[in-house]
């Protein structure tokens, strides 16, 4: 009768180290399945030492295990820093998903969540702060938020011919070329960062200019408040500052009423 291989404390520690590395890489398989794979391998190969490096290579090459996409793995890691904030943001994003608003499903949802959670670190998660974060992201180089494209307006009664006929130009197109063309077309349909930023700034400007006080003096003071970035007006921050000033006016009125 063959005895089972027993794992010592050092080998168990190597398994724990490997687990941390694999979870960070996006391994999302349950512990029971992972243990079955590892134990089956090391029982059959008793002369092979148990090391974290060997375990990582073994499981990365194992077919059928569940892995998170890089975007989802990043999102889970960032969301774990503040689960309550992540849930608040997810609830807000659930109401998006319409043309011209943020994508709230699939890989692009995870990318949007990660970018916004990073920008919202240390801040309350509410509609105003989220819009402010969107504005800051739009002004930064690098990764951008993903928006649902707005459909092009056209007359449904009129056929827009491109002169290609029923079969089209790509009837005999090689597969590699078709894949490349379709990827380029998908990328072209994504709104560019400048357009996204412009929409956020335009909305912030409208809201900032609509804020008014209870008296002409308060309104005049609010309208004179601007936050600048260089020589340009930062309308996102101007909107936030005017709202804060309006709240202070309201608070002072309440205090004065109470004292009287």
C-alpha atoms as a printed R data frame, in Angstrom:
    type eleno elety resid chain resno       x      y       z
1   ATOM     1    CA   UNK     A     1   0.000  0.000   0.000
2   ATOM     2    CA   UNK     A     2   1.427  3.365  -1.059
3   ATOM     3    CA   UNK     A     3   1.506  6.027   1.636
4   ATOM     4    CA   UNK     A     4   0.496  9.591   0.872
5   ATOM     5    CA   UNK     A     5   3.085 12.302   0.569
6   ATOM     6    CA   UNK     A     6   2.960 14.498   3.656
7   ATOM     7    CA   UNK     A     7   3.699 18.216   3.281
8   ATOM     8    CA   UNK     A     8   5.973 19.887   5.823
9   ATOM     9    CA   UNK     A     9   5.641 23.426   7.200
10  ATOM    10    CA   UNK     A    10   8.067 24.895   4.671
11  ATOM    11    CA   UNK     A    11   6.162 23.379   1.748
12  ATOM    12    CA   UNK     A    12   2.827 24.649   3.093
13  ATOM    13    CA   UNK     A    13   4.344 28.127   3.365
14  ATOM    14    CA   UNK     A    14   5.408 27.903  -0.306
15  ATOM    15    CA   UNK     A    15   1.832 27.022  -1.226
16  ATOM    16    CA   UNK     A    16   0.573 30.095   0.654
17  ATOM    17    CA   UNK     A    17   3.094 32.342  -1.094
18  ATOM    18    CA   UNK     A    18   2.064 30.937  -4.476
19  ATOM    19    CA   UNK     A    19  -1.610 31.487  -3.664
20  ATOM    20    CA   UNK     A    20  -1.003 35.197  -2.970
21  ATOM    21    CA   UNK     A    21   0.842 35.572  -6.271
22  ATOM    22    CA   UNK     A    22  -1.818 33.694  -8.251
23  ATOM    23    CA   UNK     A    23  -4.724 35.626  -6.724
24  ATOM    24    CA   UNK     A    24  -2.922 38.850  -7.628
25  ATOM    25    CA   UNK     A    25  -2.634 37.559 -11.195
26  ATOM    26    CA   UNK     A    26  -6.408 36.984 -11.307
27  ATOM    27    CA   UNK     A    27  -6.883 33.313 -10.361
28  ATOM    28    CA   UNK     A    28 -10.547 33.037  -9.349
29  ATOM    29    CA   UNK     A    29 -10.848 29.259  -8.938
30  ATOM    30    CA   UNK     A    30 -12.158 27.808  -5.662
31  ATOM    31    CA   UNK     A    31  -9.668 26.416  -3.137
32  ATOM    32    CA   UNK     A    32 -11.006 22.855  -3.414
33  ATOM    33    CA   UNK     A    33 -10.281 22.632  -7.151
34  ATOM    34    CA   UNK     A    34  -6.821 24.199  -6.728
35  ATOM    35    CA   UNK     A    35  -5.909 21.799  -3.914
36  ATOM    36    CA   UNK     A    36  -7.024 18.818  -6.037
37  ATOM    37    CA   UNK     A    37  -4.737 19.912  -8.876
38  ATOM    38    CA   UNK     A    38  -1.738 20.534  -6.624
39  ATOM    39    CA   UNK     A    39  -2.112 17.405  -4.526
40  ATOM    40    CA   UNK     A    40  -2.659 15.231  -7.576
41  ATOM    41    CA   UNK     A    41   0.506 16.562  -9.186
42  ATOM    42    CA   UNK     A    42   2.752 16.319  -6.120
43  ATOM    43    CA   UNK     A    43   1.441 12.888  -5.095
44  ATOM    44    CA   UNK     A    44   2.320 11.628  -8.572
45  ATOM    45    CA   UNK     A    45   5.698 13.441  -8.592
46  ATOM    46    CA   UNK     A    46   7.028 13.000  -5.069
47  ATOM    47    CA   UNK     A    47  10.627 13.773  -5.940
48  ATOM    48    CA   UNK     A    48   9.733 17.276  -7.186
49  ATOM    49    CA   UNK     A    49  10.157 19.932  -4.477
50  ATOM    50    CA   UNK     A    50   7.200 22.132  -3.593
51  ATOM    51    CA   UNK     A    51   8.127 25.731  -4.429
52  ATOM    52    CA   UNK     A    52   6.028 28.830  -5.027
53  ATOM    53    CA   UNK     A    53   7.587 29.345  -8.460
54  ATOM    54    CA   UNK     A    54   6.776 25.774  -9.554
55  ATOM    55    CA   UNK     A    55   3.187 26.041  -8.257
56  ATOM    56    CA   UNK     A    56   2.569 29.290 -10.143
57  ATOM    57    CA   UNK     A    57   3.855 27.773 -13.396
58  ATOM    58    CA   UNK     A    58   1.823 24.583 -12.863
59  ATOM    59    CA   UNK     A    59  -1.489 26.379 -12.292
60  ATOM    60    CA   UNK     A    60  -0.925 28.932 -15.053
61  ATOM    61    CA   UNK     A    61  -0.548 26.024 -17.475
62  ATOM    62    CA   UNK     A    62  -3.526 24.084 -16.062
63  ATOM    63    CA   UNK     A    63  -6.520 24.157 -18.441
64  ATOM    64    CA   UNK     A    64 -10.031 24.768 -17.161
65  ATOM    65    CA   UNK     A    65  -9.243 27.031 -14.215
66  ATOM    66    CA   UNK     A    66 -11.187 30.263 -13.822
67  ATOM    67    CA   UNK     A    67  -9.199 33.470 -14.230
68  ATOM    68    CA   UNK     A    68 -10.310 37.078 -13.955
69  ATOM    69    CA   UNK     A    69  -9.539 39.435 -16.810
70  ATOM    70    CA   UNK     A    70  -6.802 42.001 -16.047
71  ATOM    71    CA   UNK     A    71  -9.473 44.727 -15.839
72  ATOM    72    CA   UNK     A    72 -11.610 42.792 -13.334
73  ATOM    73    CA   UNK     A    73  -8.591 41.770 -11.271
74  ATOM    74    CA   UNK     A    74  -7.479 45.414 -11.027
75  ATOM    75    CA   UNK     A    75 -11.016 46.468 -10.080
76  ATOM    76    CA   UNK     A    76 -11.271 43.884  -7.290
77  ATOM    77    CA   UNK     A    77  -7.900 44.930  -5.891
78  ATOM    78    CA   UNK     A    78  -8.820 48.644  -5.824
79  ATOM    79    CA   UNK     A    79 -12.384 48.040  -4.591
80  ATOM    80    CA   UNK     A    80 -11.031 46.035  -1.649
81  ATOM    81    CA   UNK     A    81  -9.415 49.240  -0.316
82  ATOM    82    CA   UNK     A    82 -12.875 50.722   0.408
83  ATOM    83    CA   UNK     A    83 -15.741 48.286  -0.267
84  ATOM    84    CA   UNK     A    84 -18.405 50.782   0.846
85  ATOM    85    CA   UNK     A    85 -17.201 53.432  -1.620
86  ATOM    86    CA   UNK     A    86 -16.969 50.812  -4.365
87  ATOM    87    CA   UNK     A    87 -20.587 49.782  -3.762
88  ATOM    88    CA   UNK     A    88 -21.772 53.406  -3.802
89  ATOM    89    CA   UNK     A    89 -19.997 53.982  -7.103
90  ATOM    90    CA   UNK     A    90 -21.372 50.742  -8.587
91  ATOM    91    CA   UNK     A    91 -24.899 51.806  -7.589
92  ATOM    92    CA   UNK     A    92 -24.390 55.162  -9.310
93  ATOM    93    CA   UNK     A    93 -22.970 53.516 -12.444
94  ATOM    94    CA   UNK     A    94 -25.961 51.170 -12.594
95  ATOM    95    CA   UNK     A    95 -28.045 54.193 -13.643
96  ATOM    96    CA   UNK     A    96 -25.656 54.993 -16.499
97  ATOM    97    CA   UNK     A    97 -25.346 52.850 -19.652
98  ATOM    98    CA   UNK     A    98 -27.321 55.153 -21.957
99  ATOM    99    CA   UNK     A    99 -25.857 56.839 -25.078
100 ATOM   100    CA   UNK     A   100 -23.512 59.611 -24.015
101 ATOM   101    CA   UNK     A   101 -23.108 58.248 -20.456
102 ATOM   102    CA   UNK     A   102 -20.596 55.868 -18.896
103 ATOM   103    CA   UNK     A   103 -20.488 52.202 -19.909
104 ATOM   104    CA   UNK     A   104 -21.754 50.087 -16.994
105 ATOM   105    CA   UNK     A   105 -21.214 46.518 -18.187
106 ATOM   106    CA   UNK     A   106 -18.441 44.215 -19.375
107 ATOM   107    CA   UNK     A   107 -14.718 44.950 -19.315
108 ATOM   108    CA   UNK     A   108 -15.235 48.688 -19.773
109 ATOM   109    CA   UNK     A   109 -17.336 48.787 -16.579
110 ATOM   110    CA   UNK     A   110 -14.387 47.429 -14.585
111 ATOM   111    CA   UNK     A   111 -12.043 49.946 -16.244
112 ATOM   112    CA   UNK     A   112 -14.427 52.818 -15.426
113 ATOM   113    CA   UNK     A   113 -14.784 51.634 -11.833
114 ATOM   114    CA   UNK     A   114 -11.008 51.428 -11.336
115 ATOM   115    CA   UNK     A   115 -10.299 54.867 -12.790
116 ATOM   116    CA   UNK     A   116 -13.046 56.545 -10.756
117 ATOM   117    CA   UNK     A   117 -12.202 54.759  -7.492
118 ATOM   118    CA   UNK     A   118  -8.571 55.840  -7.809
119 ATOM   119    CA   UNK     A   119  -9.632 59.450  -8.454
120 ATOM   120    CA   UNK     A   120 -12.152 59.377  -5.573
121 ATOM   121    CA   UNK     A   121  -9.735 58.092  -2.928
122 ATOM   122    CA   UNK     A   122 -10.294 60.022   0.299
123 ATOM   123    CA   UNK     A   123 -13.377 61.803  -1.070
124 ATOM   124    CA   UNK     A   124 -17.119 61.239  -0.531
125 ATOM   125    CA   UNK     A   125 -18.812 59.263  -3.304
126 ATOM   126    CA   UNK     A   126 -21.768 61.264  -4.570
127 ATOM   127    CA   UNK     A   127 -22.939 62.572  -7.933
128 ATOM   128    CA   UNK     A   128 -21.067 65.877  -7.669
129 ATOM   129    CA   UNK     A   129 -17.750 64.291  -6.619
130 ATOM   130    CA   UNK     A   130 -18.081 61.655  -9.363
131 ATOM   131    CA   UNK     A   131 -18.593 64.338 -12.015
132 ATOM   132    CA   UNK     A   132 -15.610 66.243 -10.639
133 ATOM   133    CA   UNK     A   133 -13.523 63.051 -10.846
134 ATOM   134    CA   UNK     A   134 -14.675 62.518 -14.437
135 ATOM   135    CA   UNK     A   135 -13.511 66.033 -15.287
136 ATOM   136    CA   UNK     A   136 -10.077 65.498 -13.711
137 ATOM   137    CA   UNK     A   137  -9.607 62.179 -15.508
138 ATOM   138    CA   UNK     A   138 -10.532 63.787 -18.814
139 ATOM   139    CA   UNK     A   139  -7.804 66.415 -18.389
140 ATOM   140    CA   UNK     A   140  -5.114 63.853 -17.549
141 ATOM   141    CA   UNK     A   141  -3.019 61.942 -20.113
142 ATOM   142    CA   UNK     A   142  -3.261 58.157 -20.158
143 ATOM   143    CA   UNK     A   143  -6.263 55.917 -19.686
144 ATOM   144    CA   UNK     A   144  -9.684 57.468 -20.176
145 ATOM   145    CA   UNK     A   145 -13.239 56.594 -19.177
146 ATOM   146    CA   UNK     A   146 -15.434 54.640 -21.575
147 ATOM   147    CA   UNK     A   147 -18.737 56.144 -22.716
148 ATOM   148    CA   UNK     A   148 -21.637 54.593 -24.596
149 ATOM   149    CA   UNK     A   149 -21.438 56.000 -28.160
150 ATOM   150    CA   UNK     A   150 -24.295 58.204 -29.253
151 ATOM   151    CA   UNK     A   151 -25.989 56.956 -32.455
152 ATOM   152    CA   UNK     A   152 -25.583 59.068 -35.531
153 ATOM   153    CA   UNK     A   153 -28.770 60.849 -36.527
154 ATOM   154    CA   UNK     A   154 -30.052 60.058 -39.990
155 ATOM   155    CA   UNK     A   155 -33.312 59.936 -41.934
156 ATOM   156    CA   UNK     A   156 -34.564 56.326 -41.650
157 ATOM   157    CA   UNK     A   157 -36.582 56.770 -44.854
158 ATOM   158    CA   UNK     A   158 -33.466 57.367 -46.905
159 ATOM   159    CA   UNK     A   159 -30.976 54.665 -47.882
160 ATOM   160    CA   UNK     A   160 -27.435 55.899 -47.423
161 ATOM   161    CA   UNK     A   161 -25.552 54.156 -50.210
162 ATOM   162    CA   UNK     A   162 -21.787 53.913 -50.063
163 ATOM   163    CA   UNK     A   163 -21.561 52.590 -53.600
164 ATOM   164    CA   UNK     A   164 -20.398 49.116 -52.627
165 ATOM   165    CA   UNK     A   165 -23.460 47.108 -53.689
166 ATOM   166    CA   UNK     A   166 -25.029 44.167 -51.827
167 ATOM   167    CA   UNK     A   167 -21.859 42.084 -51.433
168 ATOM   168    CA   UNK     A   168 -19.715 44.981 -50.246
169 ATOM   169    CA   UNK     A   169 -16.027 45.580 -50.774
170 ATOM   170    CA   UNK     A   170 -14.928 42.874 -48.323
171 ATOM   171    CA   UNK     A   171 -16.552 39.830 -49.927
172 ATOM   172    CA   UNK     A   172 -13.136 38.244 -50.639
173 ATOM   173    CA   UNK     A   173 -11.279 39.954 -47.832
174 ATOM   174    CA   UNK     A   174  -8.659 37.763 -46.047
175 ATOM   175    CA   UNK     A   175  -9.525 36.871 -42.443
176 ATOM   176    CA   UNK     A   176  -6.489 38.655 -40.954
177 ATOM   177    CA   UNK     A   177  -7.347 41.820 -42.816
178 ATOM   178    CA   UNK     A   178 -11.009 41.660 -41.747
179 ATOM   179    CA   UNK     A   179 -10.022 41.295 -38.072
180 ATOM   180    CA   UNK     A   180  -7.681 44.287 -38.349
181 ATOM   181    CA   UNK     A   181 -10.321 46.388 -40.128
182 ATOM   182    CA   UNK     A   182 -13.051 45.543 -37.584
183 ATOM   183    CA   UNK     A   183 -10.718 46.440 -34.690
184 ATOM   184    CA   UNK     A   184  -9.965 49.808 -36.288
185 ATOM   185    CA   UNK     A   185 -13.683 50.454 -36.819
186 ATOM   186    CA   UNK     A   186 -14.453 49.661 -33.171
187 ATOM   187    CA   UNK     A   187 -11.711 52.006 -31.962
188 ATOM   188    CA   UNK     A   188 -12.959 54.748 -34.302
189 ATOM   189    CA   UNK     A   189 -16.443 54.531 -32.730
190 ATOM   190    CA   UNK     A   190 -15.087 55.279 -29.244
191 ATOM   191    CA   UNK     A   191 -15.539 58.949 -28.275
192 ATOM   192    CA   UNK     A   192 -12.168 60.672 -28.005
193 ATOM   193    CA   UNK     A   193 -10.962 62.106 -24.716
194 ATOM   194    CA   UNK     A   194 -11.331 65.687 -25.926
195 ATOM   195    CA   UNK     A   195 -15.035 65.204 -26.709
196 ATOM   196    CA   UNK     A   196 -15.657 63.542 -23.331
197 ATOM   197    CA   UNK     A   197 -13.834 66.313 -21.485
198 ATOM   198    CA   UNK     A   198 -15.749 68.969 -23.423
199 ATOM   199    CA   UNK     A   199 -19.099 67.445 -22.412
200 ATOM   200    CA   UNK     A   200 -18.131 67.285 -18.716
201 ATOM   201    CA   UNK     A   201 -16.842 70.867 -18.731
202 ATOM   202    CA   UNK     A   202 -19.943 72.120 -20.562
203 ATOM   203    CA   UNK     A   203 -22.240 70.503 -17.983
204 ATOM   204    CA   UNK     A   204 -20.177 71.890 -15.078
205 ATOM   205    CA   UNK     A   205 -20.261 75.393 -16.576
206 ATOM   206    CA   UNK     A   206 -24.054 75.290 -16.969
207 ATOM   207    CA   UNK     A   207 -24.526 74.167 -13.361
208 ATOM   208    CA   UNK     A   208 -22.032 76.720 -12.011
209 ATOM   209    CA   UNK     A   209 -23.731 79.589 -13.836
210 ATOM   210    CA   UNK     A   210 -27.181 78.489 -12.615
211 ATOM   211    CA   UNK     A   211 -26.247 78.793  -8.918
212 ATOM   212    CA   UNK     A   212 -27.791 81.853  -7.277
213 ATOM   213    CA   UNK     A   213 -28.034 83.257  -3.764
214 ATOM   214    CA   UNK     A   214 -31.073 84.412  -1.820
215 ATOM   215    CA   UNK     A   215 -30.119 88.066  -2.304
216 ATOM   216    CA   UNK     A   216 -28.593 90.100  -5.113
217 ATOM   217    CA   UNK     A   217 -25.437 90.532  -3.037
218 ATOM   218    CA   UNK     A   218 -25.023 86.765  -2.550
219 ATOM   219    CA   UNK     A   219 -25.634 86.075  -6.247
220 ATOM   220    CA   UNK     A   220 -23.128 88.760  -7.223
221 ATOM   221    CA   UNK     A   221 -20.504 87.240  -4.905
222 ATOM   222    CA   UNK     A   222 -21.173 83.745  -6.268
223 ATOM   223    CA   UNK     A   223 -20.850 84.906  -9.884
224 ATOM   224    CA   UNK     A   224 -17.467 86.487  -9.118
225 ATOM   225    CA   UNK     A   225 -16.045 83.197  -7.784
226 ATOM   226    CA   UNK     A   226 -13.846 81.326 -10.276
227 ATOM   227    CA   UNK     A   227 -11.223 78.587  -9.947
228 ATOM   228    CA   UNK     A   228  -8.521 78.772 -12.594
229 ATOM   229    CA   UNK     A   229  -6.026 76.294 -13.999
230 ATOM   230    CA   UNK     A   230  -3.290 78.438 -15.478
231 ATOM   231    CA   UNK     A   231  -5.078 81.081 -17.516
232 ATOM   232    CA   UNK     A   232  -8.224 78.982 -18.090
233 ATOM   233    CA   UNK     A   233 -11.297 78.645 -15.890
234 ATOM   234    CA   UNK     A   234 -11.650 75.196 -14.321
235 ATOM   235    CA   UNK     A   235 -15.450 74.930 -14.519
236 ATOM   236    CA   UNK     A   236 -15.628 71.621 -12.639
237 ATOM   237    CA   UNK     A   237 -13.872 73.107  -9.607
238 ATOM   238    CA   UNK     A   238 -15.701 76.442 -10.037
239 ATOM   239    CA   UNK     A   239 -19.035 74.609  -9.840
240 ATOM   240    CA   UNK     A   240 -17.907 72.787  -6.671
241 ATOM   241    CA   UNK     A   241 -16.629 76.006  -5.052
242 ATOM   242    CA   UNK     A   242 -19.812 77.941  -5.844
243 ATOM   243    CA   UNK     A   243 -21.933 75.149  -4.382
244 ATOM   244    CA   UNK     A   244 -19.820 75.228  -1.235
245 ATOM   245    CA   UNK     A   245 -20.196 79.011  -0.951
246 ATOM   246    CA   UNK     A   246 -23.968 78.710  -1.462
247 ATOM   247    CA   UNK     A   247 -24.136 76.172   1.393
248 ATOM   248    CA   UNK     A   248 -22.181 78.562   3.637
249 ATOM   249    CA   UNK     A   249 -24.622 81.381   2.868
250 ATOM   250    CA   UNK     A   250 -27.542 79.099   3.753
251 ATOM   251    CA   UNK     A   251 -25.861 78.009   6.972
252 ATOM   252    CA   UNK     A   252 -25.168 81.596   8.050
253 ATOM   253    CA   UNK     A   253 -28.820 82.487   7.444
254 ATOM   254    CA   UNK     A   254 -29.977 79.586   9.596
255 ATOM   255    CA   UNK     A   255 -27.599 80.591  12.408
256 ATOM   256    CA   UNK     A   256 -28.732 84.229  12.236
257 ATOM   257    CA   UNK     A   257 -32.394 83.165  12.328
258 ATOM   258    CA   UNK     A   258 -31.752 81.006  15.387
259 ATOM   259    CA   UNK     A   259 -29.928 83.798  17.256
260 ATOM   260    CA   UNK     A   260 -32.807 86.216  16.667
